[in-house]
Amino acid sequence: MLNFGLNVLLVLLFSVHVFFAFKGFRDSKVQLMHLLRQGVVDNVFRQSKKTLYLLLIPAVLITSIATWSFYNVLTYCGASAFILYITLGAFALYSMTVLAAFLFCKVIQLAAYKAGL
C-alpha cells in the first residue's frame, strides 16, 4: 500500500511539474515570437544544441520513471490492457512534448540573452 501511495504521489508531482512547464511555455510565447521574427533562432540553436540535448536526457529519464509509476497505479486500479496502453502512451507523449518544448524555449532564450538579443 505504501508503494502505491508513493506511485500516486510521484505521478501527481510529475503532472504538476508538466502543468507548470506548460504554463511557463505559454508565458514565454511573446519573447519567442520576437526572436522568431528577428530570424536568429537558427543561429542561437546551433550554439546551444548540445545544452538542449544534455537537458533532454534527464527529462526523458524522469518521464520514463513517472510513466512507470503511472503504469503501476493503473494496474493497481485494474485498468484493462487496451485502455492501459492508450492512457500510458498519451501520458508519456504529452509529458515529453511539453517538457521538450519548455526546455527548447528556455535554452533558446538563455542563449539569446547571452548573445545580447
Buried (B, 14 or more C-beta within 10 A) or exposed (E): EEEEEEBBEBBEEBBEBBEEBBEEBEEBEEBBEEBEEEEBBEBBBEBBEEBBEEBBEEBEEBBEEBBBBBBBBBEEEEBEEEEBEEBBEEBBEEBBEBBBEBBBBBBBBEBBEEEEB
